[in-house]
Amino acid sequence: MNPWKCIIVDDEDVDRLMVVSFVKRFPSIEIAGIYKSAAEALAALQKEKIDVLFLDIDMPGGSGLELRQKATQVPACVFITGHAEYAVESFELDTLDFIVKPLRFERFEKAMQRVLQFLEIKEKATLFELSFGGDLITIKEGNEQFKVKLSDILYLEALKDYTLLVTPQKKHCVWSNIGTLLKKEPFDSFVRVHKSFAVQKQFVVKTSAHEITLANQSQIPIGRSYKENLSAIL
């Protein structure tokens, strides 16, 4: 498989070079361009197919948010910025992750795992199927079929047009966005607590102002616009 291509856009030299050094640790990602401005990056995007954007937000001559709005053809986008206040706005633009500077490799690695997982799922999208039967879900992943009990699913995690069904043993992927999935009757026991997460009520053991802890110790973030949904859990 050919490596996926990315571009890096940041007007700060030190931050830009740090992202470059971190990306180079992942052999499945190739750096196709490194730019100081959104205008330079946009010109490059018109010449080459890119799979991932790593974008600063606050830049002279055009923000990273404006660039993302003009580059919706790029499947994956990660914002890396010193301005946490842009987080909510960024997730309205098909953002896979939002990292607040100062950038650390441990946090960047988590974002990369999410990006690579999404790109692999996107490549295999036509291989995923989902069907229901009582308390069982049949999931086709390539040539394999899995029967998963609905009552075993801890939480759902959104990856744009796909959703991960997370059990204590495995993460299963289905080709459906999380909003569509939650409208189906079998998922009535799930509560959406974040743009990217919905938890099954029976597995919640603790809630705080910013996250939910599940029975397997998974910690799920709570989105500001979903806090009112916590009443269904509490």
N, C-alpha and C positions, 0 to 999 in steps of 0.2 A: 504494500500500500504506500502511495506517495505521501510525504508529510503534508499536514495542513499548513496553510500559509497565514501569517499574521502581519499586521502593521502596528507600530508603536508610535503614539503621538503625545508629546509632552514638551512644553516650552522651557522647562527647567532641565539644564544639562545633567545635573547629578541624578535626578529622579529618572530621567530617560535612560541613562546608562545603567542604572540599577535594574530597571525592568528588562533591558536587553540582557544583562548578565543572568537574571533569573530565568527568562524564557529559554536561554541556551542550555539550561539543565534538562530540558525536555526534548529528546530527539525527534519526537513525532510532530513537533511544531517548527516550521521554518520561518525565519524573519524575512519578509519580502520588502520591508521598507521601514525607515526610522525618520520621523518628521518632527519639526518644531512647531508646526501650525496646522490648523484644520484645513486651510486652503491648499497647502502642499499635499496633504493626505488625500483630499477629495480628488485632486487631479490624478493622483496615482491609482485611486480606486476605479477610475474610468478606463484604465488601461489593463488591469489585471484582476483576476478573480481572487478574492480574499475570503478566508474562512473565519478569522478572529480579529477583533479590534481591541487594542488596549489603549484606552483614552484617558487623558487628563480632561478636566472640565473647564476650569477657568484659564483661558488662554487669550492673548490679544489677537484680534482679527477674526474671531469666531470660536465659540465654545465647543467642547466635546459633545454636549447635548445636541447642538445644531448640526454637528457632523453626523451624529448617529441618525438624526431625522432624515438626512440626505443619503444615508448609506444603509437603508433597510434591507438591501439585498445580501448584506453580510450576515451569516447565520448567528454568530456569537459575538457578544460584546461584554467587556469588563471595564468598568470605570475605576480609575485610580486617582484619588483627589484628596486635597487637604480640606475640602468643604463638605462636611457631613450633611449639611442642610439640603444638598441636592439629591439625597438618596431616594426620596419618594418620587420625585420627578423622573429620575433616571429609570426606575422600574416600569414606568409607563412606555418605555422605548425598547422593549424586548432586551432587557439587560439580564445577563446570567449572574453577574456578581458586582458588588460595589465595595471597593476597598478604600479605607480612609488612611491617608499618609500620617505618620511615617510608615513606609512600606517595609514589611518584614517577610522573609522567605517563607516562614511557616504559614502565614496567612495567604501569601501568594500561591503556595502549593495547594491549599484547599480550593482556591479559585480555579486553578489549572485542572485539578481532578474533576471539578464540575464541568469545565469546558470540554475536556477530552471525553468525558462520559456522554455529554450531549452530542458531540460530533459523531461519536461511534454509533449512538442510537439513531441519529439522523440518517447515517449511511445505510443502516439496516432497517429503516422504517417500514418498508413493505413486508418485512418478515414477522411483524407483530400482529397478533389477533387476540381478541378477548370475547368470551362468551360466559353467560351466567346460567346457573342451575341450582336453585335452592341456596344453601350456604356456601356453595363452591363456585369458584371462578376458574375457568379453564383458560390458560394463557399459552399462546403459541409463540415461542421465541426461536426463529429459524426452523430447524428440523426437530426441535424438542417441544414437548408439551408438559405443562405443569398444572396440577390441580391445587389451588390454594383456597383454604378456608377464609371466608370473609372475617370471621371472628379472630383470625390469627394476624391480621394486618394491623401493625402498630400505627402507621401514619402514611400519608400520601405526600409525595414531593414533586413539584412541577418542574419540568424542563421544557419550557415553551409549549410546543404542540404535543408533548409526550408527558406521561406521568409515571413515576416510580411507585410501586406498591411495596412497602417495606415491611417484611416480616422478621422475626428474630433470626431466621436462617439465611434469608436471601433478599435481594432487591429485584423485583420483577418489573419489566417495562411494558406499558401498553400505549398504543398509539391513539391517545385521546388527551385533550387538555384537561386540567384539573377541574375547571368550572363545569365542563360537560359531564365529567364523571360524577361529580357531587350531586348532580340533578337526578341521577339514576337511583331508583328505590333501594337497591342493595346497599347503598352508601349513606343511608339515613342516619347511621350511628356516628358519622364523622362530622367534625366541626372544623370549619376553616378558620385558622388563627393567624394567617399570614398570606400574602399574595402567592407564596410558593409552597405552603404547607397546610395540611388538614390532618387532625389527629382523631383517633378513635377514642371516644370518651372513657371507655372502660379501662384504658391503659394509663390514664393520667393519674399521677401520684402526687404532684406538687405544681403549683403555679406561683409565679412572681410577677413583678411589674413588666418584665421584658421577655420571659421565657417560660416554657412548660417542660417539666421533667416527666418522662414516661417510665413505665415499669422496668424497661431494660436500660434505664439511665440515659437514653437519648434526650438531648436538650433541643427543643424546638422554639425558634424565635416567635414573638408575638408582634404582629404588625399594628401600627397605631390605628389604622382604619378598621381593624378587625377586633379591637378590644371588647366591643359590645357583645361579640359572639361568645365571650367567656362565660356569660350567664348560663348558657346551655350546658357548660361543663360543671360549674360550681353549684 
